[in-house]
Every structure is written in C-alpha cells, then in structure tokens.
Amino acid sequence: MYILCYNINIIYLRIKMFVYFCPGFFMLWILKRKLWITYRMTHRNGENMNNFYRTDEFKKSIMFFIRRSITLIVSCCFAFVWTEYYSSVITNPFFRKGNWALVFLYMILYHLFTNLYGGYRIGTERITDIVYSNWLTIVIVNALTYLQISLIGRWFQHPLPILSLLCVQLLIVPIWALSVNRIYFRMFRPKQLVCL
C-alpha cells in the first residue's frame, strides 16, 4: 500500500511540474526543433558543423528568442510588484495558480501590443522607434492591468506600486534595445551591395 501511494504521489508531482513548466518547455522545444531543422539542412548539403552555427537560420532562431526576452523581463517585474504589493491587498486573495494566470495574462497583453506597435523589429527599425513603441506598450498594458487589479480588488487600489513599476520598466527598455541591437549587428554583419 505504501509503494502504491508513493508511486501515485510521484506521478502527481511529475504532472504538476509538467503543467507548471509547460510554457518554458514549449519554447525550448520550438528552439530545439528550429535548430534541428537547420542542422539537417546544413548536414544534407555536405557542410560541416562549423558552418551550422554561421547559417542565417541558426542566427534567426537565436534572435527570435532574444527579441522576445523583453516580454519576459517586463513580466517578471510585474510579477514582483503583484506578489509584493497587490496580491495580499485584494479582498479575496488568489492562490498560486490565480497569481500565475494574472502574470500570464500580463505577458500575453504585452506581447500582443508589442507586436502591434512594432517593438520586436530589431535590426530593421531605428532604436528610438523600438524604444518608443515599447514605452507606449508599457503605458497601455500597465493602465489596463491597473484597471484589472482594481476590478479584482473591487475598489481602486493604491497606484504608487504600478507607477513605480512603470518607471522601472521605462528605464529597462532603452538598455534592452541597445544591447539587443548590438547583438543583432554582431550576428548579422553588414553586406557589401552594388546598386545599379
């Protein structure tokens, strides 16, 4: 009987860990799949592994995740503010999954608005355009989230934590844009063109 309970407990923990870490595993699976397809394409052409890391597909796969790193950074800042200030203030506090759902919703909103305003266009847009579009996204998403927190708490909550979060996020974005732009131009060197 003890062994059966022990095995059921282990199975439950494994399922629980899979559900908790599923989004991260899914992103890693996409990266692995893209890299494997790129490797197979270079291997079929008879090229060696050194050329695999120099291919544009490999570089594009890496840049896909580097561009979206701002979503993770900004969402982690919001998660800190939510857990430290707002989660205990609301009348019926969430348990763990409710907090994660709110952070995940913030991440989805930020991703959608950043895509809409062109905040991921590293290498094709100027840095100022990327910074402005991310700033606009941060202001809109934080305003929507503040209204959402107020609705969850059934009254307007104190705006100071979300305003301090806004200031920190507005400082993070230019640093991120400069560093990602440098990474992009180190990976994709300018090519010489002849205009006719």
C-alpha positions in Angstrom: 0.0 0.0 0.0 2.9 2.4 0.8 4.5 1.7 -2.5 1.3 2.4 -4.4 0.8 5.7 -2.6 4.4 6.6 -3.1 4.1 6.0 -6.9 0.9 7.9 -7.2 2.5 10.8 -5.3 5.5 10.8 -7.7 3.2 10.7 -10.8 1.2 13.6 -9.3 4.3 15.6 -8.8 5.6 14.9 -12.3 2.3 16.0 -13.8 2.3 19.1 -11.6 5.8 20.0 -12.7 4.9 19.5 -16.3 1.9 21.8 -16.1 3.8 24.5 -14.2 6.8 24.5 -16.6 5.0 23.7 -19.8 5.3 27.2 -21.4 9.1 27.2 -20.8 9.4 23.6 -22.1 7.3 24.5 -25.2 9.6 27.5 -26.0 12.7 25.2 -25.6 11.1 22.6 -27.8 10.5 25.2 -30.5 14.1 26.3 -30.3 15.3 22.7 -30.4 13.1 22.0 -33.4 14.3 25.0 -35.3 17.9 24.2 -34.6 17.4 20.6 -35.6 15.8 21.5 -38.9 18.7 23.9 -39.6 21.3 21.3 -38.7 19.7 18.7 -41.0 19.6 21.2 -43.9 23.3 22.1 -43.5 24.2 18.4 -43.0 22.4 17.3 -46.2 24.3 19.9 -48.2 27.6 18.4 -47.0 28.7 21.3 -44.8 30.4 20.7 -41.5 29.2 21.8 -38.1 31.3 25.0 -38.0 29.1 26.3 -40.9 25.9 25.3 -39.0 26.5 28.0 -36.4 27.1 30.6 -39.1 23.9 29.9 -41.0 21.2 32.5 -41.1 18.5 30.1 -39.9 20.5 29.4 -36.7 21.0 33.2 -36.2 17.3 33.9 -36.8 16.3 31.2 -34.3 18.5 32.8 -31.6 17.3 36.3 -32.5 13.6 35.1 -32.2 14.1 34.4 -28.5 16.4 37.4 -27.9 13.8 39.8 -29.3 11.1 38.3 -27.1 13.2 38.5 -24.0 11.8 41.9 -23.2 8.4 40.3 -22.6 9.9 38.0 -20.0 11.8 40.8 -18.3 8.9 43.2 -18.1 6.6 40.4 -17.0 9.0 39.4 -14.2 9.0 43.0 -13.0 5.2 42.9 -12.9 5.1 39.6 -11.1 7.3 41.1 -8.4 5.0 44.1 -7.9 1.9 41.9 -8.0 3.2 39.4 -5.4 4.7 42.0 -3.1 2.0 44.7 -3.1 -1.2 43.8 -4.8 -1.9 40.1 -4.2 -2.4 40.5 -0.4 -4.3 43.7 -0.6 -7.3 42.4 -2.6 -10.3 41.2 -0.7 -10.2 37.5 -1.8 -6.5 36.8 -2.5 -5.6 34.2 -5.1 -3.8 31.1 -4.5 -0.7 30.2 -6.7 -2.5 29.5 -10.0 -4.5 32.7 -9.9 -1.3 34.7 -9.5 0.3 32.9 -12.3 -2.8 33.4 -14.5 -2.6 37.1 -13.9 1.1 37.3 -14.7 0.5 35.2 -17.8 -2.3 37.5 -18.9 0.0 40.5 -18.5 2.6 38.7 -20.6 0.1 38.0 -23.4 -1.1 41.6 -23.4 2.4 42.9 -23.5 3.3 40.6 -26.4 0.2 41.5 -28.4 0.7 45.2 -28.0 4.4 45.0 -28.7 3.7 43.1 -31.9 1.1 45.6 -32.8 3.3 48.6 -32.4 6.5 47.0 -33.8 8.6 46.7 -30.7 10.3 43.5 -31.8 11.7 44.9 -35.1 15.3 44.9 -34.0 17.7 45.5 -37.0 15.0 46.9 -39.3 13.8 49.9 -37.3 15.8 52.6 -35.5 16.4 52.2 -31.8 14.3 55.2 -31.0 11.3 53.7 -32.8 11.7 50.5 -30.9 12.0 52.3 -27.6 9.0 54.5 -28.2 6.8 51.6 -29.3 7.8 49.6 -26.2 7.2 52.6 -24.0 3.7 53.1 -25.5 3.1 49.4 -25.0 4.2 49.6 -21.3 1.9 52.5 -20.6 -1.1 50.9 -22.2 -0.6 47.5 -20.7 0.1 48.9 -17.2 -3.1 51.1 -17.4 -5.2 48.1 -18.4 -3.6 46.0 -15.7 -4.3 48.6 -13.1 -7.9 48.6 -14.1 -7.9 44.9 -14.0 -6.4 44.8 -10.5 -8.9 47.4 -9.3 -11.7 45.2 -10.6 -10.3 42.2 -8.9 -9.9 44.1 -5.6 -13.4 45.6 -6.0 -12.1 49.1 -5.4 -9.4 51.4 -6.8 -6.1 50.2 -5.4 -3.2 52.5 -4.5 -1.5 53.5 -7.8 2.0 54.1 -6.4 3.4 50.5 -6.9 2.2 50.4 -10.5 3.6 53.8 -11.2 7.0 52.8 -9.7 6.8 49.6 -11.9 6.2 51.9 -14.9 9.3 54.0 -14.1 11.5 50.9 -13.7 10.2 49.4 -16.9 10.7 52.6 -18.8 14.3 52.6 -17.7 14.8 48.9 -18.7 13.6 49.3 -22.2 16.4 51.5 -23.7 19.1 49.4 -22.1 17.5 46.3 -23.6 17.1 47.9 -27.0 20.7 49.0 -27.2 22.1 45.6 -26.1 19.8 43.6 -28.4 20.7 45.9 -31.3 24.4 45.3 -30.7 23.9 41.6 -30.5 21.9 41.7 -33.8 24.6 43.6 -35.7 27.3 41.3 -34.3 25.4 38.3 -35.6 24.4 39.8 -38.9 27.3 41.7 -40.3 26.6 44.3 -43.0 27.0 43.0 -46.5 28.5 44.9 -49.4 26.0 45.8 -52.0 26.3 47.1 -55.5 23.5 49.4 -56.6 22.8 49.6 -60.3 
